[in-house]
Amino acid sequence: MTDELVFYTHPMSRGRIARWMLEEVGHPYRTEIVDYGPAMKGPAYLAVNPMGKVPALRHGEATVTESAAICAYLADAFPEAGLAPAAGSHLRAPYYRWLFFAAGPVEAAASNRMLGFIVPAEREPMIGYGRYELVLDTLETAVSGREYLVGDRFSAADVYLGSHLGFGMQFGTIEKRPAFETYWRRLAARPAAVRAREIDEALVAAHPVPGRPAAAPAPAAEEPRRFSGPRAVLQSDPRYPGWVRGWGVVHGVSPNWTTAGVYATRDEALEAARKAGKDYEVRWGSYDERRKQFVSGDPV
Ligand SMILES: N[C@@H](CCC(=O)N[C@@H](CS)C(=O)NCC(=O)O)C(=O)O
């Protein structure tokens, strides 16, 4: 058995976090793309990760799953990359703290936010993350006025927590705050981050997400439909004309919106919004990569 690194991933997944970490480490690795659907849920891949989820990493006889664990494992397995403070040093305190904070409270708060779930105030004491705003305020304190989370060096904690901030702001699950944007801009410009992004972007077309074929019929021009009540926002993806990234519910008049990460045709998404049984206003527009914003001519 060699100590080959085998990286199981999909270009549209949290595997992007692990790919960035692999690129930071700089050790050669072999990528196995696992497509959503039967390949990810079949016996061959379930033997690697019984969750049937990506990413996963094999290193010789060792297997590690969970993006945060993969980042931490790689930092320890390749100490020459300098991506973790020395074992036993006091800097392990912030290192573990922010890695675990991102994998636990941040991930849960952002996921619930995406689904429109708000923790009732009386339940906050028993929910690990308490309240979404509390998590964001804590993150803001962590990244404000400093370059990196741990001492004055970039580490695996920046890869993992930074990814949550970056992807979260991109998909609308983490609200944009100046401190997050400053921190993320610096991280996203790192050569390894750029390389990782380019590798995955190049793989997207050949590995579509289920329910979202590579070529979909172009949508007919449609007037935005107006309803009262919470808003469902449809976000189109320029790479897949005619298909929407998902639909989400925005309560009240808010510039923030959420997506459910479900891929569907526009009509399916409209139908799903209708079936939700409430009144919805549906905005149809596009996602401006450059400005990272939903663009719609339709006034809210
Ligand atoms: N906690 C895991 C989450 C992994 C995960 O949910 N991966 C998604 C893609 S981002 C997946 O593989 N979904 C496929 C499925 O569940 O069928 C991690 O951080 O690695």
The ligand as an ORCA input file, in Angstrom:
! r2SCAN-3c Opt
* xyz 0 1
  N     -20.476     17.466      6.936
  C     -20.042     17.098      5.635
  C     -21.140     17.433      4.642
  C     -20.907     16.789      3.312
  C     -22.080     17.036      2.378
  O     -23.219     17.264      2.804
  N     -21.803     16.956      1.091
  C     -22.852     17.134      0.106
  C     -22.332     18.017     -1.003
  S     -21.877     19.622     -0.422
  C     -23.191     15.779     -0.501
  O     -22.319     14.990     -0.735
  N     -24.467     15.545     -0.783
  C     -24.907     14.383     -1.478
  C     -25.967     13.628     -0.743
  O     -26.119     13.774      0.453
  O     -26.621     12.848     -1.414
  C     -18.723     17.803      5.280
  O     -18.517     18.914      5.767
  O     -17.921     17.264      4.526
*
